[in-house]
Amino acid sequence: MKKIYEDTSNPLSVYKFAVSDFFGTRLYVINYSKNKLLTLSRDGTVLSSVEDSALIRPTGVHVSETGQLLVWGHDSNTVVQIDGEVRVLDSEIDGIYHPKSVYYSARTGRLIVGLFDNILVIHTRKLQFKHDCYGIALCKGSLYVTSGTALHQYTLDGRTLKKIYEDTSDSLTVYKCAVSTDGSRLYVTNRSNHKLLTLSVDGTVLSSLEDPALLNPIGVHVSEAGQLLVCGEGSNNLVQVDGERGMVTLASEENGLHYPYSVYYSERTSRLIVAQNSKNILVIKTK
C-alpha cells in the first residue's frame, strides 16, 4: 500500500478519480479547487493537466468500458469528453444543470446523467422524476435508481416498471445500490441506520447486515468476480461481505482511510482503489 499522489495546497485538490483501464495505466484526478483534470502515471507522476472554461468546478470523472474519458462541471453545467481536446457532449442548453454523476455504456450507447434537479438524461431523452437520484445501477436492460428512501426500477427508455423497495423511516435509508453479477440480487446501503440490505429483484429483503464495525455505509460495489465491497463512512473502513465468512475488514483508519466514499476493485491488477473525503486516493494491492 502506498500514497500515490498528494496536493495539500487546497482542501479539494484531490477530489474525485477514475482509472484508465484494468491495468491502472493512468489515473485521472479532479482538482476541484483549481478547475483542473490531472492525468497521473501509476507511480503518481503528473503526465498532463487540463484546464478549460467548459470545466468550472469539476465534480466527477468517468472512463467508459471502451476508454472514453468523461468529466462533468458543476458550475459550468457541462459534460465533456477529453481526447486531446475538450469536447462538450451536453450542456445547460440540453438541460444539464449541476450534474452530480455520469455513466456511459458503450454497449448500449447511452449517456446517463444524474442532476441536482432530479433529471436523468439518456442520449437526448430527458427523464423527469418526482424523487431525488442518489444512486444508479444498470443490469439486463433495467435502470435502478435510489431516491434516498426508495429503490425504483425503470426501463432504459424511461418507462416506470415498479418501486422495488421503500423505507421512509429516515432520510437516507436507501442511499446507494449495486447489482450482483448475475442480476439476481440487489444491494442497498442504509446510511441512516447502519445497514446493508440484500434484496431479491422483486424487493424481498433477503438479509440485513448490521455490525458495529460498519457505520454509515455509503458506497457499495460488486467486482467482476462477484465480491461485495462496502465503504463505511462513519467507521472509516472498507469491508468485504461474504455470506459464509460474514464481514471481513480489508482496510481501516490504520491503513489511511478517512471517510471512504467509493471503491473499485480490479481483478486483473488485484488492486483496491478507494476514494475518500481527504486529500489523497488510497490504492491497496491485495495479492
C-alpha positions as CSV (number, residue, x, y, z in Angstrom):
1,M,0.0,0.0,0.0
2,K,1.2,3.5,-0.8
3,K,0.2,7.1,-1.2
4,I,0.3,7.7,-5.0
5,Y,-0.2,11.5,-5.1
6,E,-0.8,14.4,-2.7
7,D,-1.6,18.1,-3.1
8,T,-2.1,20.0,0.2
9,S,-2.4,23.4,-1.4
10,N,-6.3,23.4,-1.1
11,P,-8.9,21.3,0.7
12,L,-10.3,19.7,-2.5
13,S,-7.2,19.5,-4.7
14,V,-7.6,15.7,-5.0
15,Y,-11.3,15.3,-5.2
16,K,-12.5,12.5,-7.4
17,F,-10.7,10.0,-9.6
18,A,-11.0,7.3,-12.3
19,V,-8.8,4.6,-13.7
20,S,-7.9,4.4,-17.4
21,D,-8.1,0.6,-17.7
22,F,-8.0,-2.7,-15.7
23,F,-4.2,-2.4,-15.5
24,G,-4.3,1.0,-13.9
25,T,-2.0,2.5,-16.6
26,R,-3.2,6.0,-15.8
27,L,-5.2,7.7,-13.1
28,Y,-7.4,10.7,-13.8
29,V,-7.8,13.1,-10.8
30,I,-10.1,16.0,-10.3
31,N,-8.7,19.2,-8.7
32,Y,-12.0,20.9,-7.8
33,S,-10.3,23.9,-6.2
34,K,-8.3,24.9,-9.3
35,N,-10.7,23.6,-12.0
36,K,-8.2,21.0,-13.4
37,L,-8.1,17.4,-14.6
38,L,-4.8,15.7,-13.9
39,T,-3.5,12.6,-15.6
40,L,-1.1,10.6,-13.4
41,S,1.0,7.6,-14.1
42,R,0.8,4.6,-11.8
43,D,3.6,6.0,-9.7
44,G,1.9,9.3,-9.2
45,T,3.9,11.4,-11.8
46,V,1.7,14.1,-13.3
47,L,1.6,13.5,-17.1
48,S,-0.8,16.3,-18.0
49,S,-3.1,18.9,-16.6
50,V,-6.2,20.2,-18.4
51,E,-8.0,23.5,-17.7
52,D,-10.9,24.7,-19.8
53,S,-13.8,27.1,-19.5
54,A,-16.1,24.2,-20.1
55,L,-15.0,22.7,-16.7
56,I,-15.8,25.1,-13.9
57,R,-15.9,23.3,-10.5
58,P,-15.4,19.8,-12.0
59,T,-17.1,17.3,-9.7
60,G,-16.6,13.9,-11.4
61,V,-14.7,11.8,-13.9
62,H,-15.7,8.5,-15.6
63,V,-13.9,6.2,-18.0
64,S,-16.2,4.0,-20.1
65,E,-15.6,0.4,-21.0
66,T,-14.1,1.5,-24.3
67,G,-11.9,4.2,-22.8
68,Q,-13.8,7.4,-23.3
69,L,-12.8,9.9,-20.7
70,L,-15.8,12.0,-19.5
71,V,-15.7,14.9,-17.0
72,W,-18.6,17.0,-15.7
73,G,-18.6,20.5,-14.4
74,H,-21.0,21.6,-11.6
75,D,-20.8,25.3,-12.2
76,S,-20.3,25.1,-16.0
77,N,-23.3,22.8,-16.3
78,T,-21.5,20.6,-18.9
79,V,-20.5,17.0,-19.6
80,V,-17.3,16.9,-21.7
81,Q,-15.2,14.2,-23.4
82,I,-11.4,14.7,-23.3
83,D,-9.4,13.1,-26.0
84,G,-6.5,15.5,-26.8
85,E,-9.1,18.3,-26.8
86,V,-12.1,19.2,-24.7
87,R,-15.4,18.4,-26.5
88,V,-18.8,19.3,-24.9
89,L,-21.2,16.5,-25.1
90,D,-24.1,18.0,-23.2
91,S,-24.6,21.4,-21.6
92,E,-27.2,23.6,-20.0
93,I,-28.7,24.2,-23.4
94,D,-29.5,20.5,-23.4
95,G,-31.0,20.6,-20.0
96,I,-27.8,19.8,-18.0
97,Y,-27.9,21.7,-14.7
98,H,-25.4,21.0,-11.8
99,P,-24.6,17.4,-12.9
100,K,-23.9,15.0,-10.0
101,S,-23.0,11.7,-11.7
102,V,-22.4,10.4,-15.2
103,Y,-22.3,6.9,-16.7
104,Y,-21.7,5.9,-20.3
105,S,-22.4,2.4,-21.6
106,A,-20.6,1.6,-24.8
107,R,-22.7,-1.5,-25.2
108,T,-26.0,0.4,-25.3
109,G,-24.6,3.8,-26.4
110,R,-26.4,5.6,-23.6
111,L,-25.1,8.5,-21.7
112,I,-26.8,8.7,-18.3
113,V,-26.6,11.9,-16.2
114,G,-27.8,12.4,-12.6
115,L,-28.7,16.0,-11.9
116,F,-29.5,18.0,-8.8
117,D,-33.0,18.7,-10.1
118,N,-33.7,15.0,-10.3
119,I,-33.3,14.6,-14.1
120,L,-31.6,11.8,-15.8
121,V,-30.6,12.2,-19.5
122,I,-30.3,9.1,-21.7
123,H,-29.0,10.0,-25.1
124,T,-31.0,13.2,-25.7
125,R,-34.0,11.9,-23.8
126,K,-34.8,13.7,-20.6
127,L,-36.5,11.8,-17.8
128,Q,-38.2,13.8,-15.1
129,F,-38.6,12.0,-11.8
130,K,-40.6,13.0,-8.7
131,H,-37.8,11.8,-6.5
132,D,-34.1,12.5,-5.8
133,C,-31.5,10.4,-7.6
134,Y,-28.7,9.3,-5.3
135,G,-27.5,6.0,-6.9
136,I,-27.7,4.5,-10.4
137,A,-27.1,0.9,-11.5
138,L,-27.7,-0.8,-14.8
139,C,-28.3,-4.5,-15.4
140,K,-30.0,-6.6,-18.1
141,G,-32.0,-3.7,-19.7
142,S,-33.1,-2.2,-16.4
143,L,-32.2,1.1,-14.8
144,Y,-32.1,1.1,-11.0
145,V,-32.3,4.5,-9.2
146,T,-32.2,5.2,-5.5
147,S,-34.0,8.2,-4.1
148,G,-32.8,8.2,-0.5
149,T,-35.8,6.3,0.8
150,A,-36.7,4.0,-2.1
151,L,-35.3,1.9,-4.9
152,H,-37.0,2.3,-8.3
153,Q,-36.8,0.2,-11.5
154,Y,-37.1,1.8,-14.9
155,T,-36.6,0.6,-18.5
156,L,-33.7,2.3,-20.3
157,D,-36.1,4.4,-22.3
158,G,-37.5,5.8,-19.1
159,R,-40.7,3.8,-18.5
160,T,-41.5,3.1,-14.9
161,L,-41.5,-0.6,-14.0
162,K,-42.0,-0.5,-10.3
163,K,-40.9,0.7,-6.9
164,I,-38.8,-2.3,-5.7
165,Y,-38.3,-1.3,-2.1
166,E,-39.1,1.6,0.2
167,D,-38.1,2.7,3.8
168,T,-39.4,6.1,4.9
169,S,-38.2,5.8,8.5
170,D,-35.4,8.3,7.8
171,S,-33.9,10.4,5.0
172,L,-31.0,8.2,3.7
173,T,-32.3,4.6,4.3
174,V,-31.9,3.7,0.6
175,Y,-28.8,5.6,-0.4
176,K,-26.6,3.7,-2.9
177,C,-27.2,0.5,-4.8
178,A,-25.4,-2.2,-6.8
179,V,-26.4,-5.4,-8.6
180,S,-24.9,-8.9,-8.4
181,T,-23.1,-10.2,-11.4
182,D,-25.9,-12.5,-12.4
183,G,-28.6,-9.8,-11.8
184,S,-30.4,-11.9,-9.2
185,R,-29.7,-9.7,-6.1
186,L,-29.7,-6.0,-5.4
187,Y,-27.6,-4.4,-2.6
188,V,-28.7,-1.2,-0.9
189,T,-26.8,0.8,1.7
190,N,-28.9,2.3,4.5
191,R,-26.7,5.1,5.7
192,S,-29.0,6.3,8.4
193,N,-29.5,3.0,10.2
194,H,-26.0,1.5,9.5
195,K,-27.3,-1.4,7.4
196,L,-26.5,-3.2,4.2
197,L,-29.6,-4.8,2.7
198,T,-29.7,-7.7,0.2
199,L,-32.9,-7.7,-1.9
200,S,-34.3,-10.0,-4.4
201,V,-35.3,-8.5,-7.8
202,D,-38.9,-8.3,-6.5
203,G,-37.9,-6.3,-3.4
204,T,-38.0,-9.0,-0.8
205,V,-35.4,-8.4,1.9
206,L,-33.2,-11.5,1.8
207,S,-30.8,-10.3,4.5
208,S,-29.9,-7.2,6.6
209,L,-26.4,-6.8,7.8
210,E,-25.8,-4.7,10.9
211,D,-22.4,-4.7,12.5
212,P,-20.9,-2.2,15.0
213,A,-17.8,-2.3,12.8
214,L,-19.7,-0.9,9.8
215,L,-21.1,2.6,10.5
216,N,-22.9,4.9,7.9
217,P,-22.3,2.6,4.9
218,I,-22.3,4.6,1.7
219,G,-20.5,3.2,-1.4
220,V,-21.3,-0.4,-2.5
221,H,-19.5,-2.2,-5.3
222,V,-19.7,-5.7,-6.9
223,S,-16.4,-6.7,-8.5
224,E,-16.2,-8.7,-11.8
225,A,-15.8,-11.9,-9.8
226,G,-18.8,-11.1,-7.5
227,Q,-17.0,-9.8,-4.4
228,L,-19.3,-7.4,-2.5
229,L,-17.4,-4.4,-1.1
230,V,-18.9,-1.7,1.1
231,C,-17.4,1.6,2.4
232,G,-18.2,2.6,6.0
233,E,-18.0,6.3,6.2
234,G,-18.6,6.6,9.9
235,S,-16.4,3.6,10.8
236,N,-13.6,4.6,8.4
237,N,-13.3,1.2,6.9
238,L,-13.7,-0.9,3.8
239,V,-15.2,-4.3,4.2
240,Q,-16.0,-7.4,2.1
241,V,-19.3,-9.1,2.8
242,D,-19.3,-12.9,2.3
243,G,-22.4,-15.0,3.1
244,E,-20.3,-17.7,4.6
245,R,-17.5,-15.8,6.3
246,G,-19.6,-12.8,7.3
247,M,-17.9,-9.4,7.1
248,V,-14.1,-9.1,6.6
249,T,-12.3,-5.8,7.0
250,L,-10.0,-5.1,4.1
251,A,-8.8,-1.6,5.2
252,S,-9.3,0.8,8.1
253,E,-8.2,4.1,9.5
254,E,-4.9,2.4,10.4
255,N,-4.3,2.0,6.7
256,G,-5.0,5.7,6.0
257,L,-8.8,5.6,5.3
258,H,-10.6,8.8,6.1
259,Y,-14.4,8.8,5.5
260,P,-14.2,6.4,2.4
261,Y,-16.9,7.2,-0.1
262,S,-16.5,4.8,-3.1
263,V,-14.4,1.8,-4.0
264,Y,-13.4,-0.1,-7.2
265,Y,-11.6,-3.4,-7.4
266,S,-9.8,-4.7,-10.4
267,E,-9.4,-8.5,-10.7
268,R,-6.6,-8.2,-13.3
269,T,-4.4,-5.9,-11.2
270,S,-5.5,-7.1,-7.8
271,R,-5.9,-3.5,-6.6
272,L,-8.5,-1.8,-4.4
273,I,-8.9,1.9,-5.2
274,V,-10.7,3.9,-2.6
275,A,-12.0,7.5,-2.9
276,Q,-12.4,9.3,0.4
277,N,-13.1,12.6,1.9
278,S,-9.4,13.6,2.2
279,K,-6.5,14.9,0.1
280,N,-5.4,11.5,-1.3
281,I,-6.5,8.4,-3.1
282,L,-5.8,5.1,-1.4
283,V,-4.6,2.1,-3.6
284,I,-4.2,-1.3,-1.9
285,K,-2.6,-4.3,-3.7
286,T,-4.3,-7.4,-2.4
287,K,-2.0,-10.1,-3.7
